[in-house]
Amino acid sequence: MALDTSDLPLSPAEARAARNYLGMSQRDAAAKSGLLLHKIKQFETGSYNPDAGFLQQLKDFYADQGYPFNDPPAGDAKKADGTVITDGVIGTKQADTPPGKKVSSTIQHMRIDPSLPLEEVDNMLEHIDRNEERIQTLLGKQLTPAGLLTTGDYSARTAGLHAQITRLLAENGTLFARLFGRELVQAPSDALADGKEKPKTQGDLLAKQQSDMHAAVAGDKEATAKVKARKDQPEDVLDGLFGAFGL
């Protein structure tokens, strides 16, 4: 089922075309407009419709940057020199795409649980996006072999970074399930999160390990600050090794 964008100020194709015409990445557009990156990303992929106010702001931003919304055909953008920027291509970096050639695509619809508060949905999408960026950074880290004081094939540092990747993937799996209306991992009780109660099951252990994430998507400012700060600790091996076990 395709998203209905007929009543919106901006369609995903128009948003991509405008951004591509201006030679901006999604991150550039977010930074320059002051709008949320995860909303721009999710809207362009057709998996999420932000509120109309957000889309109007995005459209106004692209217009202020010089994109002629009433000029190019839907989906493509044409520069003054006649170069056609194809929908879905950033600037002119895709040299293998012939000028003027249209690229067909199918937009899939992800039905987010309508009972979720809008602010919580925004928090979840932002958290998922933040985790994905962190995962991409960690995946590029080189493996280091085991030393004299370690066992196995790799060093404690490598094991720690790998554990961090696994933790971030687990958080995103939990959040995606919640977006679809499934509580795969319940938020921990206060006693479990604070360490006053010991985990009894694997579910308890994972819930405790994800306690900051659960609190952050619920809007807790202190928890949000904690999960944002951890991305600035790429070499925190102990956090990677022991955090996955809720220690």
Secondary structure, 3 states (H helix, E strand, C coil): CCCCCCCCCCCHHHHHHHHHHCCCCHHHHHHHHCCCHHHHHHHHCCCCCCCHHHHHHHHHHHHHCCCCCCCCCCCCEECCCCCEECCCCCCCCCCCCCCCCCCCCCCCCCCCCCCCCHHHHHHHHHHHHHHHHHHHHHHCCCCCECCCCCCCCECHHHHHHHHHHHHHHHHHHHHHHHHCCCCCCCCCCHHHHCCCCCCCCHHHHHHHHCHHHHHHHCCCHHHHHHHHHHHHCCCCHHHHHHHCCCC
